[in-house]
Structures are given as C-alpha cells and as structure tokens.
Amino acid sequence: MNALKQLIQDNPHLPVKFMYQNDGSDFDYTLGSVDKATVEDIFVDDERVWILSSDEGELVSYIEDCLCYSLFPSKMHSNTSLSDDELQEVDLEAQKGFESIKWEKVILVYIKS
C-alpha cells in the first residue's frame, strides 16, 4: 500500500485505474486488496485493456489479424495464404495503426481478491 501512496504522491497528475480479475461473481461488489501498483501506458478497446509494457507484440498481431480480414476478406475466409507483397502491406498498415494509438499514462492498481 505504501508503494501506491508513493506513486500517487510522485504522479499527482495521473489518473488511477484499477485492474481486477473478473471471476464471474453473482454479487455486485466483493472485497479485495492491492496486489501491486505501477505507472503504465494503457489503451482500452471494445474487448480488453492493452498494457504497452507487456502487450505490444500481442497488440500488433491483433491489428495484423484485423487488417488481414479487412484488406483481404476473400483470402481469409477461404484460408488462402497472402502473398509476400500483401503481407508487407499488412505489416506496414499494422505499424501505422499501432503508432496511431493514443496511449493513456495511468497509475495502474492491480487488485487481488
């Protein structure tokens, strides 16, 4: 808990966000305690929270997969391999997409139950 207090004191301008496991409880609230707290860059999309320090490679792969289905839907649905030029286009567009992400720097608090 002292680490969290120190992070807040050192970074008073940063928002505090909380991460906890979704255990499928039937109750609206449950008790938990601070497991760890760090300053992180995060991005939240419709499906999940991405953490730059640990999810960069997975996020680039996810963007590439989305682009493959967006740019070459017939090939993806027929399980046809992309050509080297098409793969290069996907890589380039994925890098552009990744670089355009607006990351939010936050104090990220992990909660354990």
C-alpha positions, 0 to 999 in steps of 0.5 A: 500500500505504501508503494501506491501512496508513493506513486500517487504522491510522485504522479499527482497528475495521473489518473488511477485505474484499477485492474481486477480479475473478473471471476464471474461473481453473482454479487455486485461488489466483493472485497479485495486488496492491492496486489501491486501498483505501477505507472503504465501506458494503457489503451482500452478497446471494445474487448480488453485493456492493452498494457504497452509494457507487456502487450505490444507484440500481442497488440500488433498481431491483433491489428495484423489479424484485423487488417488481414480480414479487412484488406483481404476478406476473400483470402481469409475466409477461404484460408488462402495464404497472402502473398509476400507483397500483401503481407508487407502491406499488412505489416506496414498498415499494422505499424501505422495503426499501432503508432496511431494509438493514443496511449493513456499514462495511468497509475495502474492498481492491480487488485487481488481478491 
